[in-house]
Amino acid sequence: MRKVIFVGSTAFSGSTFFHMILANDPKGYSCGEVRSLFHPYRPQHAQPACGCGDDNCRLWYQVRERGADRLYETLFEMHPEVEFIVDSSKNPFWIQSQSENLRRQGIEVGNVLIWKTPLEFAYSCQRRDRFEDWDERWIEYHRRYFSLVDEWGSVKYRSVTAEGTVIQDACRYLDIPYFEGKEQYWKKKQHVLFGNYSAKFHLYSEDAATEYLSGTFDQERLQFYRSIYYREVKDEALRKTVGEAVSVSAYFSRILDLLAARDVAGERSSDRDTGLNVLRFSTASLEYKRLRQRVRTRIGQVRYGWRS
């Protein structure tokens, strides 16, 4: 049976590299943050560069011509050997609408959410000069995801970077193949679209990766070329700031409890969803957020010369 797997996460939380790990299979396919192909908000979204590294690859232009409603159907047709596609677009509204469309087509859907702790997320934001409102963004994303996505399992970011069985657990949860070395996603040709450069540079030769990182703030990442690694947060001032923010809002503990309860390694039980209704947005609030998103999409399409 054909399947589409959606990887959710806040920004800078590992969805790009994790979705390529999941898709690292002869019958798997990673499409990256493909939503931005149809909902552009940056100039590069109108000129999609394929992650395969071939400047002449026109795959995503062909996909865009077929439209968002036929996205996965198009990819399955173009790649008949593929049995499952992994989408790291992250946007909960996209996940909800595409899931409904896929189920109407008789295509199975799977959902997994990779997450960072508040401290890890704040650290990633700080490194990119996007520290302001980090706490509101962390809470907002998870509440929106919980409101729109029903059946999902969680994966802790740090667990993926440590030795253990989390990748195997995630594959079992999603009912896709697992094999030793699956984390070495750079061994597979990936047509991944957009996503975090810190995960994509592993796809290229070392010389090409060096050039790829040359225009970023994080050129030191090259020392981790083709390895799975974790950066400890050693900033005590940041740790204190985050601790104070977490102590102020009860949402943090409720979200963390739910994420832990939904871990892919755990047993599926209705008891794990205690407190879920408190975290979900009201229908009116969701519709307002959906409308704002549609307006931003239309502005992006006009601004960047997008053509349907």
N, C-alpha and C positions, 0 to 999 in steps of 0.2 A: 504494500500500500504506500502511495506517495504521502509525504508528510512535510509540513513547514514548521520549523521551530523558531520561536521568537525569544531573543535574549534581551531582557530588560535590565536597566541599571541607571543610576545617576551618571552624570558626565564624569569622565576621568576615573572610571571604576572597573575597567577591565573587560568591557563588553566586546571590544574589537578583537583582542587576542583570544578571549575565551570562546567566542563564536567560531573563530578559525580552528581552534582545537577541536570543537565538536564536529565541524565539517571536514576535518582531516580524515577522509575515508574515500575509497574509490567511488562510492555511491553517494558521497556528500558534496554539498556546494555552499560556499559562503558568499552571500550577496552584500555584506556590509550594511551601511546605513542607507539603504536604497530608497527610503522614504524621501530623502532630500532630492532625489532625481525628479520627483513630482511636486515637491513642496520646497523649493529653493529658498534659502535665506542667506547664502553667501555666493560671491561671484563664481567660485569653482563648481558650484552645483549646476550651473548652466552649461559648463564645459567639462563633463565627467571624464576623469582620467582613470583608466582601469588599473587595478592593483597588480595586474599580471606583469606590468613593466613595459609592455609593447605599446609604443606611442601610436601605432597604427590600428590598435584594437578598437573596433567600433561597436562592440557588443552592447554597451549601455545606451548608445544612441538608438540602436535597433529596438532594444527593450522599451525605451521611452516612447517610441512611435506606436507601440501596441497598447500603451496606457496602463495605469495603475491597477485597474480591475482585472487585467489579464497578465499581470506581472509574473506570477509564479507559473501559470500555465505556459507562458512564453519561455521561461527558463527551462521547464521540464521538456518542452518541445525541442529547444535548441541543444539540450544535453540529455538525450534519451537514456543514458546510463545512470543518471542521477535519480535517487529514490527519496532523498530528503534534502531540503534547503534550509539554511540557517540565516536568519535575518537579525541584524543587530541594530535596527533603527531606534529601538528603545522607547519611542514615543507611545504612551499608553493608548491614545486615541487611534493611532495607526494600527496598533496591535489589535484593538477591539474590532475596528471596521474590517480589517483584512481577515481576521479570524472568522467573522460572520460570513464573509464572502467565500472563504475557503470551504467552510462546512457545507455551504449550499452546493459547492462543486464536488462534494464527497471526498475532500482532501483532509487528512487528519492534521490536527494542530497540537503543538506542544509548547509549553512556556517554562522558562527558567529565569530567575532573577539573580544576578551576581551583585553583591553589595559590599561596600566598605563601611567600616565603623565611622561614626562622626569625626573622630580624630584623623583617621586616614583620609577621609574626604576633604576635611578642612586643610590638611597638609597639601593635598594635590591642588586644591584651589589656590592656596598661598603661593605655591611654586609657579603658578601661571598668572599671578597678579589678578586673581578673580576671587579674592577672599571675602569681599563684601557680600553679606547676606547668604553666606555658605549654609548657615543653619536653616534658614527659611527654604532654600532650594532643596536641601536634603529631605526635610520633612514633606515639602510639597510634592516632590516626585513620588515618594513612597505612598503617600495618601492617594495620589491620583492613580497610581498603578493598582493599589488595592481596590479602588473604586471601580475600575474598568476591566480588570483581568481576573477571571474567576479561579481557574485551576492552574496552579503554578508551584514550582519547587524553588528553594533558595540555595545559593552557593556563596559561601563566604570567600571574599577575594583572597585573603591570606591563605586559606586552605588550598587554593589552586596553586599557589607559589611554593607550597611546602610539600615535602614527600608525604604521600598518603594515598587514600583511595577516592578522593573527591571526584576526580574525572571519571573514574569507573562508576561511582555512585550516580553521577549526573547522566551518564550514558544509559545506565540501567533504568533510571527514572524516566528518561525520554524514549526508551526502547530503541536505541540505535547501537551499532557495533562499537565495541571497545577493543583496543589492542595495545600491547606494550609499546611505548614510544609515541602514542597518539598526541602528546603535548608538543611534539616537534612539527608544528603546523607549517613551518617554512619548507618542508620537504615536498609539499604539494603545491602545484601551480594554483594560485588563488586569484580569482577575478574580483576580489573584494572591492567595494566601492566606498570611498570616503572613509571615515573612521580615524582613530588616533594614530598619528605617525609613529608613536613610541612602540606600537605593536607591528606596524607595517614594515618598518625598516629591516626587520629580520627576513623579509621575503626576498631581498636583493643580495647581490654579491657584496662582499665587504667593502670594495671600492665604491660601489653604487650606494651602499648604505651610508658611507661616510659623507658622500656628496648630498644625499637625501637629508641628513641631519645638520648639514652645515648652516642652513638658514634658520635653525631653531635655537631656543634658549638652552637646550638640554643635550649638547653634543657629547657630554660625558657618558651618555647611555651606551655609546659604542663599546664600552668595556664589557657590557652585558650581551654583546652580539650573540644571537642564537642561543639564548639561555633563558630560563624562567627564574625570575628573581623577585625579591621583596625588599623594599626600603623601610627600615625602621624609622619611626618618628622620634628624633632626639631633641627636638625643640621643646624645652620645658615651659617656656612662656606660652607657646601655642597649646601645649597640653593643659595648662591652667585655664586659658581662655575658653577652650572647648569644654572643659569640665564644668565651668561656670554656666555656659550656655545650656549644657545638657541638664544641669540641676534645676534650671528655671522652667523648662517646658516638659510636661509629662508625656508629650508625644514621642520623645526620643525613646524612653523606656518601653512604651507600648509597641512602637515599631520594631525595636530590637527584639523584644519578646516574640513577636509574630514571625520575624525573619528566622529566629532560632528554631521556632516550632515547625516551620515549613522546610527545614533543611532536607535536601534530597536523600541524605543518608538515613533519615528517620522514618518511622512508621506513619502511614497516612491515617489520620484520625480526625473526626469532627472537633475533638477537644482542643486541637492545636489552633483553632480559629477564634479562641476567646478574645474578645475585645475588638474584633475586626469591624463591627458595625460602628464603633466609636471613631474609627480612623477614616471611614469612608465619607466622601463629600456627598452633600445632598444632590438630588437630581437637578435642581435649579442652578446650583453652583457649577456643576459639570457642564451644563448647557451654556452657561456664560463663558466658561473657559474654552469650550469647543468653538464658540462663535469668535472669540478673540483669536484663536489659532487660525481659523479660516481667513480672517482679515489679514493676519500676518503673512499667510501663504500667498494670498492674492497680491499683496504689496511686493513680496519677493519675486513673484512671477513677472510682474510689470517691471520692476527695477532691473532684473537681470535678463530681460529679453527672452524669457522662457516661452517655448511654443509647445502646445499640447499636440 
